[in-house]
Amino acid sequence: MKFIKHITLTLATVSLCILGSSTFAQNQAASLAELQTLVNERRLSETDEMRQREQQFQQNVNQRQALLNEMEQRREAEEAESVRLEAVYNENELIKAQRFETLQERKGDLTELFGTINGVVNDTRSTFEQSLISAQFPGRENFLGELAAIMGDDSLLPTIEQLETLWSFLLQEMVESSKVSKFTTDVAEPDGTQGTAEVVRIGAFNIVSNGRYLEYDSTTKRLSVLARQPTSPTDYTETASAIQGASGGFTRVGIDPTGPSGGTYLSALISSPSFQERYWEQGGTIGKIIIGVGCFAMLLGIVRLITLTIVGAKVSSQLKTPNAPKKNNPLGRVLMVYESDKSMDIETLELKLGEAILSETPKLERFLTLLKIISTVSPLLGLLGTVTGMITVFQAITLFGTGDPKIMAGGISGALVTTVLGIVVAVPTILMHTVVKSRADRVIHIMEEQATGIIARRAEAGNK
C-alpha cells in the first residue's frame, strides 16, 4: 500500500513539473487528497484557457475571411472598372482618329502654310532670345515657346489671335531695330553688384549706359557692363556718353554690327590681351628672361654703335693729318708707334705696328661676341618656353579632355608667345651685331691699311 502511494505521489509530482505551474510549487499538497484536488483544478483552468484561445483563434479566422471576401469584391469591382475604361479608351481612340481625319481635311492646302509658320516661329524665337530688343520688351520668347509647342503638335492649330500676336512681334522687332530708345532697367556691374540705371539701346546693335558699353546675356535675360571698355580710340566712350545725353538730331557713336545679340565683335575685340598681357604675362618666366636679354642686347648694341661712330669720326679726322698723330683715336696711337722711332728696320717696324693694331682690336670688338651669343640663344629660349607651354597644354588635355577648343587654343597661343619673343629679340640683335661689327672692321681696316702703307714707303725708301 505504501508503495502504491509512493508511485502515485511521484507521478503527480512529475505531472506538475511538466506543466510548470508556479502556483503548485508555492502551495505544496499535504496529502494525496489535496494533491488530487489541485490536479483537477489545474485541469479545469487549463481547459478554460484552451477554450478561450480557441474562441480567439476562431474570431481571427472569421476576421481574415471577412477581409478576404472584401478584397475579392474590390478586385471584381476594379476588374469591371478596367473593362469599362478600356472600352472608353477604345472609343476615344476612334474619336481621336475621326477628329484627326477631320483636322487634316480642314487643313487642306494650308498644311504648307502651317509648316512655314512653324519655321518662322522657331526662327523668330531664336532671334528674340538673342535680341537686344528683348531687354526692353521681355517675355516675348515665352509666347513664342507656347506657339512653337502648338505648331509642333499635329492635333493642335494656332488661333487667329496667336497668329496676329506673332505678326505684331515681327513688326515690333523691325520697327525697334531702327530706333534709338532710352529705358530704365537692372544692370549688373563687373563686380557682380546689381543696380538700376538708364540705358540707351541703339537699334539691335548695342546698349550703352553712362558712357559704358553693355552686353545682353540671353540665358539670364540681364544686362551687364562689359568688364573691359574699348580704349582705342578713346572717343568710343565719349560718343557713348554723348548719345545718352542727346535729346534729338544726329549724334556720332560707335556700334557693333556683328549680329542681333550685339557686342559680339566688340566684346571679342576688347577681350583680346594687350601687349603687356600677351607678351609679359602669357610669356611667363622664360618670356620675361627673353625680354630682359633683348633689352640688354639692344642697349649694349646702341652704346657700342655710338662709341664706334665717335671713334670712326676721330679716325677719319686723323686720316686728314697723318703726320700729326693724336692719342684720342686708335689710328693716331698706331701712327705714334712709327713716329716714336723712325730709324727702326722694316721687320721691327712691321712687328711694332702689328702689335699696336692687335692691342687696339679688342677695344673695338668689345661685346661683339656677347651680341652674337644673345642673337643665337634667344630663339632657343623661345623654343624652350614653347615646349614647356605645350607640355602644360597636354597635361590639361589629359585632365579635362578636349571638350572646349578655346582652352586648347589659349594654351597653345600662350606657348607660342615665347617663340615670337625669341625671334623678335634675335632679329634686331643680329642686325645690331652686323652694324656694330662693320663699324669696328672699318676702323681696323683703316689701321691695317695705314700700317701697310708706312711699311711699303719705308721699303721703297730703303731700296733707293
C-alpha positions in Angstrom: 0.0 0.0 0.0 2.8 2.4 0.8 4.4 1.5 -2.5 1.3 2.4 -4.4 1.0 5.8 -2.6 4.6 6.5 -3.3 4.2 5.8 -7.0 1.1 7.9 -7.2 2.8 10.8 -5.4 5.7 10.6 -7.7 3.6 10.6 -10.9 1.6 13.6 -9.6 4.8 15.5 -8.9 6.2 14.8 -12.4 2.9 15.9 -13.9 3.0 19.2 -12.0 6.7 19.7 -13.1 5.8 19.2 -16.7 3.0 21.7 -16.5 5.5 24.2 -14.9 2.9 25.5 -12.5 4.4 28.1 -10.2 1.2 28.1 -8.1 1.6 24.4 -7.3 5.2 25.0 -6.3 4.1 27.6 -3.8 1.2 25.5 -2.4 2.5 22.1 -1.8 0.0 19.4 -1.1 0.0 17.9 2.4 -1.8 14.7 1.3 -2.9 12.7 -1.7 -6.5 14.1 -1.5 -5.3 17.6 -1.6 -2.9 16.7 -4.5 -5.8 15.2 -6.5 -7.9 18.3 -5.8 -5.1 20.6 -7.0 -4.6 18.5 -10.2 -8.3 18.7 -11.0 -8.4 22.4 -10.5 -5.4 22.8 -12.8 -7.0 20.8 -15.4 -10.2 22.8 -15.2 -8.2 26.1 -15.5 -6.3 24.8 -18.5 -9.5 23.7 -20.2 -11.0 27.1 -19.8 -7.8 28.8 -21.1 -7.7 26.4 -24.1 -11.4 27.2 -24.8 -10.7 30.9 -24.7 -7.8 30.5 -27.1 -9.9 28.5 -29.5 -12.6 31.2 -29.4 -9.9 33.9 -30.1 -8.5 31.9 -33.0 -11.9 31.4 -34.5 -12.6 35.1 -34.3 -9.3 35.8 -36.1 -10.2 33.3 -38.8 -13.6 35.0 -39.2 -12.0 38.4 -39.5 -9.5 37.3 -42.1 -12.2 35.6 -44.0 -14.2 38.8 -44.0 -11.2 40.8 -45.1 -10.6 38.2 -47.9 -14.1 38.5 -49.1 -13.9 42.3 -49.1 -10.7 42.2 -51.2 -12.2 39.8 -53.6 -15.2 42.1 -54.0 -12.9 45.1 -54.5 -10.9 43.1 -57.1 -14.0 42.3 -59.0 -15.0 46.0 -58.9 -11.6 47.0 -60.2 -11.7 44.5 -63.0 -15.1 45.8 -64.0 -13.7 49.4 -63.9 -10.8 48.3 -66.0 -13.1 46.8 -68.6 -15.1 50.0 -68.7 -12.0 52.2 -69.0 -10.7 50.0 -71.8 -13.9 50.4 -73.6 -13.8 54.2 -73.1 -10.1 54.3 -74.3 -11.0 52.4 -77.5 -13.9 54.7 -78.0 -11.7 57.8 -77.5 -9.1 56.3 -80.0 -11.8 56.1 -82.6 -13.0 59.7 -81.8 -9.4 60.9 -82.0 -8.8 59.2 -85.3 -12.0 60.7 -86.7 -11.1 64.2 -85.4 -7.6 63.9 -86.8 -9.0 63.0 -90.1 -11.4 65.9 -89.9 -8.4 68.2 -88.9 -6.5 67.0 -92.0 -9.5 67.6 -94.2 -10.0 71.1 -92.8 -6.3 71.9 -93.2 -6.3 71.0 -96.8 -3.9 73.2 -98.7 -3.0 75.1 -95.5 -0.5 72.4 -94.5 2.3 74.1 -96.3 1.3 77.4 -94.8 1.4 76.0 -91.2 4.8 74.4 -92.0 6.1 77.8 -93.0 4.6 79.4 -89.9 6.3 76.7 -87.8 9.6 77.6 -89.3 9.0 81.3 -88.8 8.1 80.8 -85.2 11.3 78.8 -84.4 13.5 81.3 -86.2 11.8 84.2 -84.5 12.1 82.6 -81.1 15.8 82.0 -81.6 16.2 85.6 -82.8 14.3 87.1 -79.9 16.3 85.1 -77.4 19.5 86.9 -78.6 18.0 90.2 -79.5 18.8 93.3 -77.5 15.3 94.5 -78.0 14.2 91.7 -75.6 16.0 93.6 -72.9 13.4 96.3 -73.3 10.4 94.1 -74.1 10.9 90.9 -72.0 8.5 87.9 -72.2 8.2 87.7 -76.0 10.1 84.4 -76.2 7.7 82.8 -73.7 4.8 83.4 -76.0 6.8 82.1 -78.9 7.7 79.0 -76.9 4.0 78.2 -76.3 3.2 78.8 -80.0 6.1 76.6 -81.1 4.7 73.8 -78.9 1.3 74.2 -80.6 2.8 74.2 -84.1 4.8 71.1 -83.2 1.6 69.1 -82.2 -0.3 67.6 -85.1 -3.5 67.6 -83.2 -3.5 71.4 -82.4 -3.9 74.5 -84.5 -2.9 78.1 -83.6 -5.7 80.6 -83.1 -6.1 83.8 -85.2 -5.2 85.8 -82.1 -2.0 83.9 -81.7 -1.0 84.5 -85.4 -1.8 88.1 -85.1 0.4 88.4 -82.0 3.2 86.7 -83.9 2.8 89.3 -86.7 2.8 92.1 -84.2 6.0 90.9 -82.6 7.7 90.7 -86.0 6.6 94.2 -86.8 7.8 95.3 -83.4 11.3 93.8 -84.0 11.6 95.5 -87.3 10.5 98.9 -86.0 12.5 98.8 -82.8 15.7 97.8 -84.6 15.7 101.2 -86.4 15.2 103.2 -83.2 17.4 104.6 -80.5 15.5 104.1 -77.3 16.0 105.1 -73.7 14.6 103.0 -70.8 15.4 102.1 -67.2 16.3 98.5 -66.3 18.6 96.4 -64.0 22.3 96.5 -64.9 25.0 94.3 -63.4 28.4 95.8 -62.7 31.6 93.9 -63.4 32.0 93.1 -59.6 28.6 91.4 -59.6 26.5 94.1 -57.9 23.1 94.9 -59.3 21.6 98.3 -59.8 19.0 100.2 -61.8 20.3 102.6 -64.5 19.1 104.4 -67.5 20.3 102.7 -70.7 20.3 103.7 -74.4 19.5 100.9 -76.9 21.0 101.7 -80.4 18.7 99.6 -82.6 19.6 95.9 -82.2 23.4 96.6 -82.2 24.5 98.0 -78.8 23.3 99.2 -75.5 25.2 101.9 -73.6 24.9 103.4 -70.1 26.8 106.3 -68.6 29.5 106.1 -71.3 30.0 102.3 -71.0 29.0 99.5 -73.3 26.7 96.8 -72.0 26.2 93.2 -73.1 23.0 91.1 -73.0 23.0 87.6 -71.5 20.4 85.6 -73.3 20.5 83.0 -70.6 19.8 85.2 -67.6 18.0 87.9 -69.6 20.1 90.6 -67.9 22.3 93.4 -69.0 25.8 93.7 -67.6 28.7 96.2 -68.1 31.5 94.8 -70.2 34.4 94.1 -68.0 36.7 96.0 -70.3 35.7 99.0 -72.3 37.2 100.0 -75.7 40.2 102.2 -75.1 41.4 102.8 -78.7 40.3 105.1 -80.0 39.2 106.8 -76.8 36.2 108.6 -78.3 34.1 105.4 -78.2 33.2 106.0 -74.6 32.9 109.8 -75.2 30.4 109.3 -78.0 28.5 106.7 -75.8 28.1 109.4 -73.2 27.1 111.9 -75.9 24.3 109.8 -77.3 22.8 109.2 -73.8 22.7 112.9 -73.2 21.3 113.8 -76.6 17.6 114.6 -77.0 17.4 114.6 -80.8 19.1 115.1 -84.0 22.2 113.2 -85.1 24.9 112.0 -82.7 28.1 110.2 -83.7 28.6 106.9 -81.9 30.4 103.6 -82.4 28.3 100.5 -82.9 29.0 96.8 -83.3 27.0 95.4 -86.3 28.0 91.8 -85.9 24.7 90.2 -85.0 21.4 90.5 -83.2 22.9 89.8 -79.8 25.0 92.9 -80.0 28.5 93.3 -78.7 29.9 90.1 -80.0 32.7 91.7 -82.1 33.1 94.4 -79.5 33.5 92.0 -76.6 35.9 89.9 -78.6 37.9 92.9 -79.6 38.3 94.3 -76.1 38.8 90.9 -74.6 41.9 90.4 -76.7 45.0 90.7 -74.5 47.0 93.8 -74.6 50.7 93.9 -75.5 51.7 93.7 -71.8 49.2 90.9 -71.1 50.2 88.8 -74.1 54.0 89.1 -74.1 54.7 89.9 -70.4 52.1 87.8 -68.6 51.5 84.9 -71.0 55.2 84.6 -71.8 55.8 83.6 -68.2 59.3 83.5 -66.6 61.0 82.5 -69.8 59.3 85.3 -71.7 60.5 87.8 -69.1 64.0 86.5 -69.4 63.9 86.8 -73.2 62.6 90.4 -72.9 65.3 91.3 -70.4 68.0 89.8 -72.5 66.7 91.6 -75.6 66.6 94.9 -73.9 70.1 94.4 -72.6 71.3 93.5 -76.1 69.7 96.5 -77.7 71.1 98.8 -75.1 74.6 97.3 -75.4 74.4 97.5 -79.2 73.3 101.1 -79.2 76.1 102.1 -76.7 78.7 100.3 -78.9 77.3 101.8 -82.1 77.6 105.3 -80.6 81.1 104.6 -79.3 82.3 103.2 -82.6 80.7 106.1 -84.5 82.6 108.6 -82.4 85.8 106.5 -82.9 85.2 106.4 -86.6 84.8 110.1 -86.8 88.1 110.7 -84.9 89.8 108.2 -87.2 88.5 110.0 -90.3 89.8 113.2 -88.9 93.2 111.6 -88.2 93.4 110.5 -91.8 93.4 114.1 -92.9 96.5 114.8 -90.8 98.6 111.6 -90.8 101.8 113.5 -89.8 100.3 114.8 -86.5 99.1 111.7 -84.7 96.8 112.0 -81.7 96.2 109.7 -78.8 92.4 110.1 -78.8 91.9 107.6 -81.6 93.3 104.1 -82.5 94.9 105.2 -85.8 96.7 108.1 -84.0 98.1 105.7 -81.4 99.3 103.3 -84.2 101.0 106.2 -86.1 102.6 107.3 -82.8 104.5 104.0 -82.7 106.1 104.8 -86.0 106.7 108.4 -85.1 108.4 107.3 -81.8 111.3 105.6 -83.6 111.6 106.1 -87.4 115.0 104.7 -87.6 114.0 101.1 -86.8 114.3 98.5 -89.5 111.4 97.3 -91.6 110.9 93.9 -89.9 110.9 95.5 -86.4 108.6 98.3 -87.7 106.2 95.8 -89.1 106.1 93.8 -85.9 105.6 97.0 -83.8 102.8 98.3 -86.0 101.1 94.8 -85.9 101.4 94.7 -82.2 99.8 98.2 -81.9 96.9 97.1 -84.2 96.3 93.9 -82.2 96.2 95.9 -79.0 93.6 98.2 -80.4 91.4 95.5 -81.9 89.9 94.1 -78.7 88.8 97.6 -77.7 87.0 98.0 -81.0 85.4 94.5 -81.0 84.4 94.6 -77.3 81.0 92.9 -76.6 80.5 91.8 -80.2 80.8 88.2 -79.2 78.2 88.8 -76.5 75.7 90.3 -79.0 76.3 87.3 -81.3 75.6 84.8 -78.4 72.4 86.7 -77.5 71.2 86.5 -81.1 71.8 82.8 -81.1 70.4 81.9 -77.7 67.2 84.0 -77.9 65.4 81.7 -80.3 66.5 78.7 -78.3 65.0 80.2 -75.2 61.8 80.9 -77.1 61.7 77.2 -78.2 62.2 76.1 -74.6 59.3 78.3 -73.5 57.1 76.8 -76.3 58.0 73.2 -75.4 57.2 73.8 -71.7 54.0 75.5 -72.6 52.9 72.6 -74.8 53.6 70.2 -72.0 51.3 72.2 -69.8 48.6 72.1 -72.5 48.9 68.4 -72.9 48.6 67.9 -69.2 45.4 70.0 -69.2 44.1 67.9 -72.1 44.8 64.7 -70.1 42.9 66.0 -67.1 40.0 67.8 -68.7 39.8 66.3 -72.2 39.3 68.2 -75.5 35.7 69.3 -74.9 36.5 73.1 -75.1 38.7 74.0 -78.1 39.1 77.6 -76.6 41.1 76.3 -73.7 43.4 74.4 -76.0 43.8 77.3 -78.4 44.5 79.7 -75.5 47.2 77.4 -74.1 48.8 76.9 -77.5 48.7 80.6 -78.1 50.4 81.3 -74.8 53.0 78.6 -75.5 53.9 80.2 -78.9 54.4 83.6 -77.3 58.0 82.8 -76.2 58.9 81.7 -79.7 57.7 85.0 -81.0 59.7 86.8 -78.3 62.8 84.8 -79.1 62.6 85.7 -82.8 61.8 89.3 -82.1 64.9 89.6 -79.9 67.2 87.6 -82.3 66.4 89.6 -85.5 67.3 93.1 -84.3 70.2 91.7 -82.3 71.7 90.1 -85.4 71.2 93.4 -87.3 72.8 95.4 -84.5 75.7 92.9 -84.3 76.2 93.3 -88.1 76.2 97.1 -88.0 78.5 97.4 -85.0 80.9 94.8 -86.4 81.1 96.7 -89.7 82.0 99.9 -87.9 84.7 98.1 -85.9 86.0 96.3 -89.1 86.2 99.7 -90.9 88.4 101.2 -88.2 90.6 98.0 -88.1 90.9 98.1 -91.9 92.0 101.7 -91.9 94.7 101.0 -89.3 95.9 98.0 -91.2 95.9 99.9 -94.5 97.9 102.8 -92.9 100.4 100.4 -91.3 100.9 98.6 -94.6 101.4 101.9 -96.4 104.0 103.0 -93.9 105.9 99.7 -94.3 105.7 100.0 -98.1 107.0 103.5 -98.1 109.9 102.5 -95.8 110.7 99.6 -98.0 110.7 101.8 -101.1 112.9 104.3 -99.5 115.4 101.6 -98.4 115.6 100.2 -101.9 116.5 103.6 -103.2 
